[in-house]
Amino acid sequence: MGSHGEQGAVIGVDIGGTKVASGIVDVHGQILAQSRLPMVAGEDAGAGFMAVCRAVDSMMVHAADLKCKIGGIGICSPGPLDPEAGVVVNPPNLPCWRNFPLASRMSERYALPVKVDNDAHAAALAESFWGAGKGYRNVFYTCIGTGIILDGTIYHGRTGAAGEGGACQHRLPWSAV
């Protein structure tokens, strides 16, 4: 195997309302391959799922070319979602998915461990490892969404919707987060 084969790599997927960005990242955080394909958020759940699968399939081809072993898939998606169950609950910009079991469906298809988390939380975690938050235990990251890192880990809250201001304001009382 190549130099990345012994240590492995992961496929990262960033799902948005109009695109699915994907990449292969090694254990050192080096991006080995990347792509951007269209998302079909306005179609049915199956079409949305297949858009994500096309992105992952393209990374599997790159992994084979690079001779690297893929150890898992990490997916960030707009929320709200349930990160423990890997379920996309009700994102406004992905109307194709309501209570969609994304992690289990991807894991079944690719026979790999799959972790799904909120896109703002994933961005906050990346900032805490490699960006402006590097070296800090607690990071508050805000963008269109909000991610919260406490003691170096993502804070999901009791319902998994911590940081989802719109979701909390309209669907859950603040005390539930």
C-alpha positions, 0 to 999 in steps of 0.5 A: 500500500501507499504511504497513506494505506498503513495509517488510513484516511477518512472521507469527509462530506459537507452537505449543503442546500445546493452542493455536496463537497467531499474529500479524503483526509489523512490522519495528519489533516492533509487533504488528499483529494476533493470534489464538489457535486450538486445536491438535489435538495428539492427532490425526494429523500432517495435522490438526496441520498444518491447525490451524497453517494455520488460524492462518496463514490468519487472519493472511493475512486480517488482512494483506490488510486492513492492506495489509501485505506478508508477507515470511516466517513464523516458527514456534516449537514445543516441541522437540526439533526440528531448526532447520536442517531445520525438522523437529519431531522428537519433542515430548512435548506434540505426539504428532501430529508425529514427524520432521514437516517443518514448515518445508518443508510451510509454505513449500510451502503459502504460498510464503514463507520459513519458519523453525522454532525451539524455543519456549524459544529464541524466548522467549530471543531475544525477551528479549534484544531487548526484555526483561530481556536487552536490551543483553546479548550472552549471555543464559541464559533458563529456563522449562519449557524452556531457551533459550540466546543466545550472542553475540546469536544462538540457540545450538542445539548440534551436534544442535539440542537445546541447552537441551532438558534432558528430551531430552538426559537421556533421548535424548542424552548431554550431550556430544552437545548 
